[in-house]
Amino acid sequence: MNEANEEHQAHASTFEELNEALVPEITAGWRACVKHWEENPNDASVPNLFETKVLTITQAAVRLKLVELEERQLQEGNDISLHPDISPSVFITTGIDLKSEQCHFKSELSLQGAHQTDRQKTILVQQQNALQCKVDAWKQVQLLYTQSNPSAFQTIHWQKTSSSYYHHH
C-alpha cells in the first residue's frame, strides 16, 4: 500500500508540474471537454478526446490508390508505363513487398540458433538466393523508372548475408 501511495504522489507531482507549464485557458477547455464526455458516456455525438485522431493508411490502401490513379490515367489515354508487363503501380508495390520480404528474412535469420542443421542452412540460403534474384530483377526495372531522375527513388540495398552468414553463426 505504501508503494501505491508513493507512486500516486509521484504521478500527482508530475501532473501538477506539467499542468503549471500549460496555458490555463487550454487546460480549462480540455477539462470541460473531458467532463462533458464523461457525463455522456453513451452519446456518440460527444467526441472521445482519448481516441487517436490520426488517420493511418495501410499498404492495401496505398495499393488501391495507386491502381485507381493508374486506371484514371489509362482511361484518359495517358499510359506512363515504361515496361510492357510492369506498370508504375506494380513497380512501387513490388518494391514495398521486396522490402517487407527482406525484413522478414532478416528476422528469420536472427532467430536461427548457433547449431543449425545442413537442411536449415540449405533452406535459408535458398530463400536468400530467391530473394536476391527478385531484388536484381526489380533493380533492372528500377533503372527504367528512375533513369531520368535517379534520386527519385531509394534503391533497395541487398546486403549479402551469405558470405557473412557462416561467419556470424
N, C-alpha and C positions, 0 to 999 in steps of 0.2 A: 504494500500500500504506500509506503514511503517513496518507493521508486516512481510510482504513478504520480504522486503529488509533486515530486521533483521535476518530472517530465512536463507536467501541466504548467508549473511555474516557468520553466524554460520556454515552453511554447508561448505562454501568455506574454512573457517579457519580449520575446522576438516579435510577436504580433504587435505589441504596443510600439516597439521601436520602428517597425515598418509603417504602422498607421500614422505615427507622428511625422514621418517623412513624406507622406502623401498629402495632396491638396484636399482640405476638408470638404469642399463642395463636391468633389468627385466621390469621396468615401461616403458622404451622406447620401448622395444619389444612389450609389451602389447598395448601401444598406437598405434603402427604401425599396429598391427593386427586389432584393433578396427577400425582404419581409413580405412583400406583395406575393412573390412566388410561393413562399412557404405557407401563406394564408390561403392559397388557392391551388392545392396540390392536384386537383382533378380538372383544372381548367387548361385545356390545350392551347388557348389563345395567349396565356401568360408564358413568356419565354423562360426557359430554364437557363439561367446565367452560367451554369456549370457545364453545359454541353459545349462541345467543340464547335466553333463556328467556321473553322477552316474546311474548305472542300478538299477532299482527297481525290486524286484521279488514279484509276487503276491502269495497268498495262492494257487490259482489254478495252478500256475506254479510249486510250491513246490509239490503239489499233483501229478501232471503229472510226474515230475522227480522221485518221489518215486515209482509210479506204473510202470514206464518204467524200473527202476532199478530192481524192483521185477520181472518183466516179463523176463528180461535177465537172472536173477538168476534161475528162474524156467526153462527156456529153456536150461540152462546149467545143469539142474538136481540138482540144489542147493536150495532146499526148506528149508529156515530157520524159517519157521512159527512154533511157539510153541503152537498154539491154532488151532483147526480144522476149525474154522469159522472166525478167526481174524488174518490176516496176519500182518507183521510188519508195512506196509504202512497204513493199516486200523487202527491199534493201534495208530500210530502217528497222523494221520489226525483226528481221533476221539478225541484225547486229545486236539488238536487245536480247534476243534469245541466246545468241552465242555468248554474250557476257554473262548471262544467268547460268548457262551450262558450264562456263569456266569456273564461276564461283562455286557451283555445286561440286565440280570435280575437285577443286582445291580443298573443299570441305571434306569430301570423301577421303582424299589423300591424307589429310591431317588426322583423320580418325583411325587410320591404319596403325596397327601395332608394330613394334620393332621386329617381330619374328613372323613375317608373312610367309605363306606357302608359295611355291612356284606358281600355283594356279591363281592365287590372289594377285601376285605381281603381274602375271600374264594379262589378267582382266584389266588391271589398271593401265598397263602400257597400251593395250588395245583401245581402251577408252580414250586415252591421251592421243594416240595416233589418229583415231577417227575425228576427234575434236580439232586436232591440228589441220587435218585435211579440210574440214569445214571452214576454219578460220582462213586458211590460204585461199580457198575459193572465194570467200567473202571479200578478201582484200583485193582480189582481181576486179571484182565488180565495184568495189570502193573507188578504185582508180578511175573508172568511168564517171562516177557521180561526183568526184571531188577534183578532177584534173584541172578544172578552171579555177577552183578555189581550194587548194589543198588543206588550208587550215579550217575549212568549214566543218569538218568532222574530225573527231579524235579517233585515230586508228586504234582498233582493238589490239593491244600488245599481248602476244602469247609468250609467256615465259616458259622456256623449255625446262620441263621438270624431269625429263628422262635422264639427263646427264647428272643432275643434282639429286635425283630421286634415290639412287642407290647409296649416295654419299651421306644423306641425312638419315637413312633408316638402317 
